[in-house]
Amino acid sequence: MVTDVIRDLLGPSSGGWAFVGLFVVAFLAATLLPISSEVAVIAMIGAGHTEFMVMTVATFGNVLGSCLNYVGGAWGAQWWGRRRGASDDGDRNWADQHPGAVSLMQRWGPLALIFSWVPVIGDPLTVVAGALGIRWIPFVGFVTLGKLLRYVVVVGAVDYVWPGWAR
């Protein structure tokens, strides 16, 4: 009964609206809002959509949400610098006030962004990357890799625990 309701609401007969909803949920889940996109991914696949399309749309929405965090961190660091009455280099002034975040990013560099999917620390990590001025291309690359691998593991784990669940 529950699976019939999920198939009716999210299944292929719903048109593209199910994917729009998935994109929005994945986007919002990547911000500082406490939302889980994994449930939406599992529901979409369970409703009959292909794993490739679901993981592609969810990854794209999640990465764009992280890019919003990055921009917010960059702008916030500049605002912080102006607010403190410091020089025009807001990133350096922000970094001086947050030595722990600077230490993490100096130790691991952009590679730390692979863990941007981890609950609680992942979203703030993308904000810190923007505040510290991590270059854009490594940011997008490592965040995309981490978020895609998370969806692959989640779908693979559900397939392993509950074989044939999406058929």
C-alpha positions in Angstrom: 0.0 0.0 0.0 2.7 2.5 1.0 4.8 1.5 -2.0 1.8 2.1 -4.3 1.4 5.6 -2.9 5.1 6.4 -3.4 4.9 5.1 -7.0 1.8 7.2 -7.7 3.4 10.4 -6.3 7.0 10.1 -7.4 6.9 7.5 -10.2 7.6 8.0 -13.9 3.9 8.9 -14.5 4.4 12.1 -12.4 6.3 13.7 -15.2 9.3 15.8 -14.5 7.9 17.3 -11.3 9.3 14.5 -9.2 12.8 15.4 -10.4 12.1 19.1 -9.7 11.2 18.2 -6.2 14.3 16.0 -5.8 16.5 18.9 -7.1 15.0 21.3 -4.6 15.3 18.9 -1.7 19.0 18.1 -2.6 19.7 21.8 -3.0 18.3 22.7 0.3 19.9 19.7 2.0 23.3 21.1 1.0 22.7 24.4 2.8 22.8 24.8 6.5 19.1 23.6 6.7 18.7 20.3 8.5 17.2 18.3 5.5 18.1 14.8 4.3 18.3 14.2 0.6 19.1 10.5 0.9 15.5 9.7 1.8 14.3 11.5 -1.4 16.9 9.6 -3.5 15.8 6.3 -2.1 12.1 7.1 -2.6 12.6 8.2 -6.2 14.5 5.0 -7.1 11.9 3.0 -5.2 9.2 4.7 -7.3 10.7 3.4 -10.5 13.2 6.1 -11.7 16.6 5.0 -13.0 19.4 5.2 -10.5 21.6 7.2 -12.9 19.0 10.0 -13.4 18.2 10.2 -9.7 21.8 10.3 -8.6 22.6 12.9 -11.3 19.8 15.3 -10.4 20.4 14.9 -6.7 24.2 15.4 -7.1 23.7 18.5 -9.2 21.2 20.0 -6.8 23.5 19.2 -3.8 26.6 20.6 -5.4 24.7 23.9 -6.4 23.6 24.2 -2.7 27.2 23.8 -1.6 28.2 26.5 -4.1 25.7 28.8 -2.4 27.4 28.0 0.9 30.8 28.8 -0.7 29.6 32.2 -2.0 28.0 32.9 1.4 31.3 32.1 3.1 33.3 34.4 0.7 30.8 37.3 1.1 30.7 36.7 4.9 34.4 36.9 5.2 34.5 40.1 3.3 31.7 41.5 5.5 33.6 40.3 8.6 36.7 42.2 7.4 34.8 45.4 6.8 32.9 45.1 10.1 36.2 44.7 12.0 37.5 47.8 10.3 40.4 45.9 8.7 42.0 46.1 5.3 40.2 45.2 2.1 41.5 41.6 2.3 38.5 40.2 4.2 39.4 36.6 3.7 42.8 37.1 5.6 41.0 39.0 8.4 38.4 36.3 8.7 41.0 33.6 8.7 42.9 35.3 11.5 39.8 35.1 13.7 39.2 31.4 12.9 42.6 29.5 13.3 41.0 26.1 13.7 39.3 26.2 10.2 42.5 27.6 8.7 44.5 24.8 10.2 42.2 22.1 8.8 42.2 23.6 5.3 46.0 24.1 5.4 46.5 20.6 6.5 44.2 18.9 4.0 43.6 21.6 1.4 40.7 21.2 -1.0 40.9 17.4 -0.5 39.0 17.9 2.8 36.0 19.0 0.7 35.4 15.3 -0.3 33.8 15.1 3.2 31.3 17.9 2.4 28.6 15.2 2.4 29.2 14.3 6.1 26.3 15.4 8.3 26.9 18.3 10.7 30.4 19.2 9.5 30.0 19.0 5.7 27.9 22.1 5.1 30.0 24.4 7.3 33.1 23.0 5.6 31.8 24.5 2.3 31.2 27.8 4.0 34.7 27.8 5.4 36.1 27.0 2.0 34.5 30.1 0.6 35.7 32.2 3.5 39.3 31.0 3.0 39.2 31.6 -0.7 39.8 28.0 -1.8 40.0 28.1 -5.6 36.7 27.4 -7.5 37.7 24.5 -9.7 39.1 22.2 -6.9 36.1 23.2 -4.7 33.6 22.1 -7.3 35.5 19.0 -8.2 36.1 17.6 -4.7 32.6 18.6 -3.5 31.0 16.8 -6.6 33.1 13.7 -6.0 32.2 13.5 -2.4 28.5 14.1 -2.9 28.2 11.6 -5.8 30.1 8.9 -3.9 27.7 9.4 -1.0 24.7 8.7 -3.2 26.4 5.7 -4.8 27.1 4.2 -1.3 23.5 4.9 -0.1 21.9 3.3 -3.1 24.4 0.4 -3.1 23.7 -0.2 0.6 20.0 -0.2 0.1 20.4 -2.6 -2.8 22.6 -4.9 -0.7 20.3 -4.9 2.4 17.0 -5.1 0.4 17.7 -6.7 -3.0 15.0 -6.0 -5.6 13.5 -3.1 -3.6 13.3 -0.8 -6.7 11.5 -3.3 -9.0 
